[in-house]
């Protein structure tokens, strides 16, 4: 009889697994349950859709449901929410508008993703309070921006001119959280004329990116007239039915809208109810092949842990490439070729107005010491191109290594947009995956030409400086 591979969740991990399994084993029956209407979409593009750079939600969709069904022969059932798993009987139960269905499986993948978290304060249920965790969230925010622009005579503010000084301007809004979503949405809203107030509980934006990068991004946001409230924990949202103000650190700031970008949590409810073990991070624990504590049940993507390449320990870093890689690996495994999908380095990048930044590995010294290392860091500034080449810029690199072994532990880079901080980070990522020492990285044979970098690429300069300190 034909085996059945059931997938719960139709985004990056789920559809990568379904597509790969079907491609490798065309005889395999592949069934995907997705509770929403959208599948295989780029959630990371939602801030740019809200901003207006991307015109249609459909532009964020990689493969349509019809293409999965007709061209890839996958039994994709949108509008079906899986509400239960019976590992003993090897069945899942799903509900839709048409009723309840029970589906048997030989292999099962949980790709339930992550949900946006909300701060534990009053007022998050007020009208005008948004999160950005799904396509429908993006649609609602885009509609809000359009309404605000229609209701007021709108004039696009010039860079460097605060919205409050314009005669024609949309109203003040709050962004709660200084991570990826918070910063990207601050840009999206500011670009549409809003006066943006950004609240961050900690003292730094992007805390995992290291101090130099965090400060560079914060300084640039201020230059763009985003009002920062660092070390300012939001105590509540106030309003009569709709949000009217944010209360934080004894201040009450009037706003017309609030965007909550305070992080995500893994969706693990189905797994827990089925008796599947969670890891110390709170996400679903798996072995290197993404199999959970229950036989023939796998987990991948934003609901699951992964092994960190620096520490060798489980970590929870919900990012798109990890979901795609590990979903694809599960598809290969289910089709008969066991595949791990590899470790993660926590590699990430962000654009903030005219600045770009990237990070990988471990930069926080306390975290490094907890992992058994003796960390040492160096931060350098270097030219992005040959000094005689027009439009030369600056790249700031922070490199962290273990004092005893010289092993590269982490890197963070920041530059003006287009000056290469993100692409230069790839050399550091390679060093992390190889377990390379700083002196190894110092001798990487990176490409050079005046339009692209200096003879000594900034990542090599950082390695030279840190290697000298270690010696």
Secondary structure, DSSP 8 states (H G I E B T S, - for coil): ---EEEEE--SHHHHHHHHHHHHH-TTSEEEEEESSS--SB-GGGHHHHHHTSS--GGGGBSS-HHHHHHTS--EEEET-EEEEEETTTTEEEEEETTEEEEEE-SEEEE---EEE---SSBTTTSBTEEE-SSHHHHHHHHHHHHHHHHHS------TTS-GGG-SS---EEEEE--SHHHHHHHHHHHHTT-EEEEEESSSSSSGGG-HHHHHHHHHHHHHTT-EEEET--EEEEE-SSB--EEEETTEEEE-SEEEE---EEE--HHHHHTT--B-TTSSB---TTSB-SSTTEEE-STTB-EEBTTT-SEE----HHHHHHHHHHHHHHHTT-------B---EEEEETTEEEEEEE---HHHHHHTT--EEEEEEEEESS-TTSTT--EEEEEEEEETTT-BEEEEEEEEETTSSHHHHHHHHHHHHHHT-BHHHHHT------TTT--SS-HHHHHHHHHHHHH-
